[in-house]
Amino acid sequence: MCRGFSGFLLLKFMKYLRLKHLLHFLVYPRKFFIRRDFPVFLFCLFISTSLWLIIRFSQPYELVISVPLKYTGMSKNLALVSYADSVLKLKATLRGIQVVRYRYLSQPKAFDVDITTLRTRKVDALRHKAYLPVSQLLPDIVQQLGIHGQVSILEPDTLFLFLEKRMTRRLPVRADVVYQIPQGMMPADTIKVVPEWVEVTGPVSILDTLSHIYTSPANVGILSSDQTLRLELKRPVPHLPFEIKPGQVEVRLSVDKYMEAVAVVPVSLPDTSGCRLKLIPDKVNLHLVMPMRRYREFVPAACLVGVSCPPNEGQGLTTLPVHIIKLPSYVRCLEIEPPAVEFLILN
């Protein structure tokens, strides 16, 4: 009955908009909207559209839903190192707004698969294998999705997991921070991370290859004053569970206006008995820039410059270039004066 009524209204609408009325609407659109029967037409259109939506939404639809899987936790002695599947496909019977939601509006949230109590089978001295039937997880997945219709598993029906012996290592933390310094300023110190070291627990084969661990990336923008950021630590392999203690660190950034200074520094000779030289001059001027707050603590003795031994075949050389050996972390060298020194070989 409802479909017949909707068809009747559709025919009326087509008759109402026959060709001459359509042309009249294009030429005189204002007159079309002030006709007496236009509100009646809108009311009928609204009723027919509502009835059509009710009919369509009341029918059951079969829909394939892809649910991402997120593996969490680790057993007392084992840690997850790889797995075969990261997405679970379900076939669900849905009605109404749920069809629109899962087809057009949003994707399901990742479902957490806790492997803490998983039963495993030993493969060798290092590796273990485990399987988990998806039917055991299905009630919890359906509850998370909020589906009230019938749900069945398409693929996979079993999750295959591979685990290794776990280990714990202390690793240094590196800050993954991007920032820009305005003109006339410079870093007042290196980036400080507190704490500098953290404990990471995970599979042996992965932790053995790590030399450090990064923070989550952060973009500060223009750094015109000191800032302290609190950042999460990034897992070494994003899709695998790791235990990181502590899970957050403080990243301290410092910036200040800079000032120029000149330091007179002696030129060091190579620490070898086969290179006996007399340098002329034996001191150089370093043109430096440093933060204003660090100027009082700066001492020229903290800087170290030197030369290399002249090569045996370089008999025609008369000068040796001066290079920087060590500078304080907050100091930057603009120029070495002179950039090269003369030398005499002593017998």
ROPAKOL-251268 format. One record per residue (C-alpha): residue in three letters; x, y, z negated. Coordinates in steps of 0.5 Angstrom, whole numbers, padded with zeros to 4 digits, always signed. Layout:
BEGIN
alaXYZ;...
This chain:
BEGIN
met+0000+0000+0000;cys+0006+0005-0002;arg+0009+0003+0005;gly+0003+0005+0009;phe+0002+0011+0005;ser+0009+0013+0006;gly+0008+0012+0014;phe+0002+0016+0014;leu+0006+0022+0011;leu+0011+0021+0016;leu+0007+0021+0022;lys+0003+0027+0019;phe+0010+0030+0018;met+0012+0029+0026;lys+0006+0031+0028;tyr+0006+0038+0024;leu+0013+0039+0027;arg+0011+0038+0034;leu+0015+0041+0040;lys+0012+0048+0040;his+0012+0048+0033;leu+0019+0047+0033;leu+0020+0052+0038;his+0016+0057+0034;phe+0020+0055+0028;leu+0026+0057+0031;val+0024+0064+0034;tyr+0020+0066+0028;pro+0023+0062+0022;arg+0019+0067+0017;lys+0012+0065+0019;phe+0013+0058+0018;phe+0015+0058+0011;ile+0009+0063+0009;arg+0003+0058+0012;arg-0002+0056+0008;asp-0001+0049+0009;phe+0007+0049+0008;pro+0006+0048+0000;val+0002+0042+0001;phe+0007+0039+0006;leu+0012+0040+0001;phe+0008+0037-0004;cys+0007+0031+0000;leu+0014+0030+0002;phe+0016+0030-0005;ile+0011+0025-0006;ser+0013+0020-0001;thr+0020+0021-0002;ser+0019+0019-0009;leu+0015+0013-0007;trp+0021+0011-0002;leu+0026+0012-0008;ile+0022+0008-0013;ile+0021+0002-0008;arg+0028+0002-0006;phe+0031+0002-0013;ser+0026-0003-0016;gln+0029-0008-0011;pro+0035-0013-0013;tyr+0042-0012-0009;glu+0048-0016-0009;leu+0054-0012-0010;val+0061-0014-0011;ile+0065-0010-0016;ser+0073-0010-0017;val+0075-0010-0024;pro+0082-0008-0025;leu+0086-0012-0031;lys+0091-0009-0036;tyr+0095-0014-0040;thr+0096-0012-0047;gly+0100-0015-0053;met+0105-0020-0054;ser+0106-0027-0058;lys+0111-0027-0063;asn+0117-0030-0059;leu+0114-0029-0052;ala+0113-0023-0047;leu+0109-0022-0041;val+0114-0022-0035;ser+0109-0023-0029;tyr+0102-0025-0027;ala+0099-0027-0020;asp+0093-0023-0021;ser+0091-0016-0023;val+0084-0015-0020;leu+0078-0019-0022;lys+0072-0019-0017;leu+0065-0020-0019;lys+0058-0021-0016;ala+0053-0018-0019;thr+0045-0017-0018;leu+0044-0010-0020;arg+0038-0005-0019;gly+0036+0002-0019;ile+0042+0007-0021;gln+0047+0002-0023;val+0047+0001-0015;val+0049+0008-0014;arg+0054+0008-0020;tyr+0058+0002-0018;arg+0058+0003-0010;tyr+0059+0011-0010;leu+0060+0015-0016;ser+0065+0011-0020;gln+0070+0005-0021;pro+0070+0001-0027;lys+0075+0002-0032;ala+0081-0003-0033;phe+0079-0009-0038;asp+0084-0011-0043;val+0087-0018-0043;asp+0090-0019-0050;ile+0095-0025-0049;thr+0097-0025-0056;thr+0094-0032-0058;leu+0095-0035-0051;arg+0097-0042-0050;thr+0103-0043-0046;arg+0107-0049-0043;lys+0115-0049-0043;val+0118-0049-0036;asp+0125-0048-0038;ala+0130-0045-0044;leu+0128-0038-0042;arg+0121-0038-0039;his+0114-0041-0040;lys+0107-0041-0036;ala+0100-0040-0038;tyr+0093-0040-0035;leu+0087-0037-0038;pro+0080-0039-0035;val+0076-0032-0033;ser+0070-0035-0036;gln+0072-0034-0043;leu+0073-0027-0041;leu+0066-0026-0037;pro+0062-0024-0043;asp+0066-0019-0045;ile+0067-0016-0038;val+0060-0016-0037;gln+0059-0012-0044;gln+0064-0007-0042;leu+0061-0006-0035;gly+0054-0005-0038;ile+0051-0010-0033;his+0044-0013-0035;gly+0043-0017-0029;gln+0046-0024-0026;val+0054-0024-0026;ser+0058-0029-0023;ile+0066-0030-0021;leu+0068-0029-0014;glu+0076-0029-0015;pro+0080-0031-0018;asp+0077-0036-0023;thr+0083-0037-0027;leu+0089-0032-0029;phe+0096-0035-0028;leu+0101-0032-0033;phe+0109-0032-0033;leu+0112-0031-0040;glu+0120-0030-0042;lys+0123-0030-0049;arg+0123-0023-0052;met+0128-0019-0055;thr+0129-0012-0058;arg+0134-0007-0056;arg+0136+0000-0058;leu+0136+0005-0052;pro+0137+0012-0051;val+0131+0017-0049;arg+0132+0021-0043;ala+0127+0027-0042;asp+0124+0027-0035;val+0122+0035-0036;val+0122+0040-0030;tyr+0122+0047-0031;gln+0125+0054-0028;ile+0129+0059-0032;pro+0128+0067-0030;gln+0133+0071-0027;gly+0138+0074-0033;met+0137+0068-0037;met+0140+0061-0038;pro+0139+0055-0042;ala+0142+0056-0050;asp+0143+0049-0051;thr+0142+0042-0048;ile+0135+0039-0048;lys+0135+0036-0055;val+0130+0029-0056;val+0128+0027-0063;pro+0129+0021-0064;glu+0135+0020-0059;trp+0134+0013-0060;val+0128+0008-0060;glu+0127+0001-0061;val+0124-0003-0054;thr+0121-0010-0054;gly+0120-0014-0048;pro+0122-0020-0044;val+0130-0021-0044;ser+0131-0021-0036;ile+0128-0014-0036;leu+0131-0011-0042;asp+0138-0013-0040;thr+0138-0009-0034;leu+0136-0002-0038;ser+0141+0003-0040;his+0136+0008-0043;ile+0128+0010-0043;tyr+0125+0016-0040;thr+0119+0020-0043;ser+0113+0021-0039;pro+0114+0027-0034;ala+0112+0034-0036;asn+0113+0040-0032;val+0113+0046-0036;gly+0114+0052-0031;ile+0117+0058-0032;leu+0121+0057-0039;ser+0122+0064-0042;ser+0122+0062-0049;asp+0124+0056-0053;gln+0119+0050-0053;thr+0118+0044-0056;leu+0114+0038-0053;arg+0111+0032-0056;leu+0111+0027-0050;glu+0110+0019-0050;leu+0115+0014-0048;lys+0114+0011-0041;arg+0114+0003-0040;pro+0120+0001-0037;val+0115-0003-0032;pro+0109+0000-0032;his+0104-0006-0031;leu+0107-0010-0036;pro+0106-0009-0044;phe+0112-0007-0048;glu+0113-0005-0055;ile+0116+0002-0056;lys+0118+0005-0063;pro+0116+0010-0064;gly+0112+0011-0058;gln+0113+0019-0058;val+0119+0024-0058;glu+0120+0031-0059;val+0123+0034-0053;arg+0126+0041-0055;leu+0128+0046-0050;ser+0132+0053-0051;val+0133+0059-0047;asp+0136+0066-0048;lys+0139+0072-0044;tyr+0146+0071-0042;met+0152+0075-0043;glu+0159+0075-0040;ala+0166+0073-0043;val+0173+0072-0041;ala+0177+0067-0045;val+0185+0066-0044;val+0186+0059-0044;pro+0193+0055-0043;val+0194+0050-0037;ser+0195+0043-0039;leu+0200+0038-0036;pro+0198+0031-0034;asp+0200+0026-0040;thr+0205+0022-0037;ser+0213+0022-0037;gly+0213+0022-0030;cys+0210+0029-0029;arg+0215+0034-0032;leu+0213+0041-0029;lys+0214+0048-0031;leu+0208+0052-0029;ile+0208+0060-0027;pro+0203+0062-0030;asp+0202+0057-0036;lys+0195+0061-0038;val+0189+0063-0034;asn+0183+0067-0035;leu+0176+0064-0035;his+0170+0068-0033;leu+0164+0065-0037;val+0157+0066-0038;met+0154+0064-0045;pro+0147+0065-0049;met+0147+0071-0053;arg+0146+0067-0059;arg+0152+0062-0058;tyr+0157+0068-0057;arg+0159+0068-0064;glu+0161+0061-0065;phe+0165+0061-0058;val+0172+0060-0059;pro+0177+0059-0053;ala+0180+0053-0056;ala+0174+0049-0054;cys+0175+0050-0047;leu+0181+0046-0043;val+0183+0046-0036;gly+0189+0043-0033;val+0193+0041-0026;ser+0194+0034-0023;cys+0201+0032-0022;pro+0204+0034-0015;pro+0204+0028-0010;asn+0211+0025-0008;glu+0210+0026-0001;gly+0208+0034-0002;gln+0215+0036-0002;gly+0212+0043+0001;leu+0207+0045-0004;thr+0208+0051-0008;thr+0202+0051-0012;leu+0197+0047-0016;pro+0190+0048-0017;val+0187+0049-0024;his+0181+0045-0025;ile+0176+0045-0031;ile+0177+0039-0036;lys+0172+0041-0042;leu+0167+0046-0043;pro+0162+0047-0049;ser+0155+0045-0047;tyr+0152+0052-0047;val+0158+0055-0043;arg+0158+0056-0035;cys+0165+0058-0032;leu+0164+0063-0026;glu+0171+0064-0024;ile+0178+0061-0026;glu+0183+0067-0025;pro+0188+0065-0022;pro+0185+0059-0018;ala+0192+0056-0017;val+0199+0056-0021;glu+0206+0056-0018;phe+0210+0050-0021;leu+0217+0048-0022;ile+0219+0041-0022;leu+0224+0040-0028;asn+0230+0034-0028;
